[in-house]
Structures are given as structure tokens and as C-alpha cells.
Amino acid sequence: MRFKFMATKEKQSVQAVVEIQGHQYVVHPAMKLRVSRIAGEAGTPIELKNVYCVIDGDAVKLGKPAVPNAIVQAKIISQQRGAKVITFKYRPKARSRVKKGFRASETEIEITNIKA
């Protein structure tokens, strides 16, 4: 296989590079991943149409920029919040201390099917 970053321990039948909320992920069927928040309730099916590459065995389909008629189907498992990130700014001799926290909203999705 040409692409080392897509190699996994078990050989998957189909893999794809898909864009979700501005980030690119290498996915395969039955894979679960957390992404930035996608609107919808748990159990709602979604279709991801920005598919940049589809690998099926030795056949590789590359898009310019997206593969035409390729769709990755997924379903929303849950909506949750990520881990808290704390920032602390300290300025010596100025008696200035600022502590802020942030938790991103995340959606856990499961890839159900890849159509190319």
C-alpha cells in the first residue's frame, strides 16, 4: 500500500479520507470518533460528502479536491463536552493573574458505510 499513514494492524475493506467540521480524518466502517459538535440528536444518521480519497483494497480513488459521488454515512452516538482546558496568565510585578477555563462541545459518531 502506498500510503503509510493509512496502514492499520488489521486490513480494513474500505478506508476514506473525509472532512468533518474543517478537520480531515482517515475513517473505515464501524469506526467511532469524536469530532467538533454536529447538530442533531443521538441516533440521527448523517452523510459526509467531502470525501477526498477512497481506498478499497488496492484501488485508490483520489478527488480533485473531492471524489465525485462518494459519500460516507455515519450516525450520531452522543453529544458531550470535552476535557477542560485551563489557561493561566501571570505578569510578575504587575499583580495581574488571569485564569480561564474552556470545554469544547463534541459529538461522538460511528461510521456506518462508505460509498464510492
C-alpha positions, 0 to 999 in steps of 0.5 A: 500500500502506498500510503503509510499513514493509512496502514492499520494492524488489521486490513480494513475493506474500505478506508476514506479520507473525509472532512468533518467540521474543517478537520480531515480524518482517515475513517473505515466502517464501524469506526467511532470518533469524536469530532467538533459538535454536529447538530442533531440528536443521538441516533440521527444518521448523517452523510459526509460528502467531502470525501477526498480519497477512497481506498478499497483494497488496492484501488485508490480513488483520489478527488480533485479536491473531492471524489465525485459521488462518494459519500460516507454515512455515519450516525450520531452516538452522543453529544458531550463536552470535552476535557477542560482546558485551563489557561493561566496568565501571570505578569510578575510585578504587575499583580495581574493573574488571569485564569480561564477555563474552556470545554469544547462541545463534541459529538461522538459518531460511528461510521456506518458505510462508505460509498464510492 
